[in-house]
Structure formats: structure tokens, C-alpha cells
Amino acid sequence: MPGRLLSIAEVAERLGTTERFPRRLVAERRVTFVKVGRHVRIPEAALSAFIEANTVQPDRRYRRRYGRAA
């Protein structure tokens, strides 16, 4: 059985955004979605994959803020 299907409101809550953001992801086809009649649902696995693909790891190198003194 496939994973749970989330509504737009549930996706927005998990991402900590308004409902407009998940709707835009669907409109731009940046996330996998399922149409159930007129309803749009996003699989939990697709949301996890989207989050994983857009996670940025910190840069571990030390960066100097200012140049060296003369």
C-alpha cells in the first residue's frame, strides 16, 4: 500500500507555510501530486523527497570576514 496522501492544508502545516506555497509547488509541478476528483493530494514520500532534495548543508570551511592586516 502506498504511503499516506496529505491535503494541501496538511502539507502547509508540515512545512510551516501558508497554503499558497504547496499550491504553487503543485502548479509549477515541483512536487509529485495525485488528483482525486477535484482534490489534490501529495504523498508523504513525495513531501519527504522534496524536503531532502532542497536541504542545504552548512559550509564547514572557515571564512574570514575581513582581509588580512598589512
C-alpha positions as CSV (number, residue, x, y, z in Angstrom):
1,M,0.0,0.0,0.0
2,P,1.4,3.5,-0.9
3,G,2.1,6.0,1.9
4,R,-0.5,8.4,3.2
5,L,-1.8,11.2,1.0
6,L,-1.7,14.6,2.5
7,S,-4.0,17.5,1.8
8,I,-2.7,21.0,0.9
9,A,-3.5,22.2,4.4
10,E,-1.6,19.3,6.0
11,V,1.4,19.9,3.7
12,A,1.4,23.6,4.6
13,E,1.3,22.8,8.3
14,R,4.2,20.4,8.0
15,L,6.3,22.9,6.0
16,G,5.3,25.8,8.3
17,T,3.9,27.9,5.5
18,T,0.6,29.1,4.2
19,E,-1.5,27.0,1.8
20,R,-0.3,29.2,-1.1
21,F,3.2,27.7,-1.1
22,P,2.1,24.0,-1.6
23,R,-0.4,25.1,-4.2
24,R,2.4,26.9,-6.1
25,L,4.6,23.7,-5.9
26,V,1.8,21.8,-7.5
27,A,1.1,24.4,-10.1
28,E,4.8,24.6,-11.1
29,R,5.0,20.7,-10.9
30,R,7.9,20.8,-8.5
31,V,6.3,18.1,-6.3
32,T,4.6,14.8,-7.1
33,F,0.8,15.0,-6.6
34,V,-2.3,13.0,-7.1
35,K,-5.7,14.3,-8.3
36,V,-8.6,12.6,-6.6
37,G,-11.6,14.1,-8.4
38,R,-11.1,17.9,-7.9
39,H,-9.0,17.4,-4.8
40,V,-5.2,17.5,-4.9
41,R,-3.2,15.2,-2.5
42,I,0.6,15.0,-2.0
43,P,2.1,11.6,-1.0
44,E,4.0,11.7,2.3
45,A,7.0,10.2,0.5
46,A,7.0,12.9,-2.2
47,L,7.0,15.6,0.5
48,S,9.9,13.9,2.3
49,A,11.8,13.7,-1.0
50,F,11.1,17.4,-1.8
51,I,12.4,18.4,1.7
52,E,15.5,16.1,1.3
53,A,16.3,17.5,-2.2
54,N,16.1,21.1,-1.0
55,T,18.0,20.7,2.2
56,V,21.2,22.7,2.2
57,Q,24.1,21.5,4.3
58,P,26.2,24.2,6.1
59,D,29.6,25.1,4.7
60,R,32.2,23.9,7.2
61,R,35.0,26.0,5.9
62,Y,36.0,29.0,7.9
63,R,35.5,32.2,6.0
64,R,37.3,35.4,7.1
65,R,35.1,38.3,7.4
66,Y,37.9,40.9,6.7
67,G,41.1,40.7,4.7
68,R,44.5,40.4,6.4
69,A,46.1,43.3,8.0
70,A,49.0,44.9,6.1
